Amino acid sequence: MQNLNVQADLVAAPALSLAVQYAVAEPRLPRWRLRRWVAHALAGALADGLLDFQGAEISLRLVGQAEGRRLNREFRGRDYATNVLTFEYGVDPVGTARGDIVLCVPVLVREAREQRKTLLAHAAHLTVHGVLHSLGYDHVKARDARRMEALETGLLAALRIADPYAPV
């Protein structure tokens, strides 16, 4: 008998158009792996129900330190490279959610090392985190943060990735 949870995830997955841009090479983060994480996050968010959408158009750009810093400075007024930046554009009239996600590879590598995580576990977490932000999730208010973190940890657990918020 098939795993019903896996089957439900496949049936519930919304349509996805994903553009992956590599401003820096990172062979451990191939397009197929990033697509898997994005699709998984979309399916989880759709099931969670915060946003009603039929599909998603997402661009995911992997950048170096200089571009990460420039984008963070231009769009957030902070003069340092951050791990992930997300740009949410909402849902169009036909139900397509759109967003851009920028992952700064050198920051991911450094943080993974500092937090004693694998790069893949950390990159999966920040990809899921970015996708959820692109769908309107945030962590400004405590209640919203709890909802977002619970969804993230559940999605990551399904990928066999440890809770990124658990104390070390």
Disulfide bonds with the S-S distance in Angstrom:
none
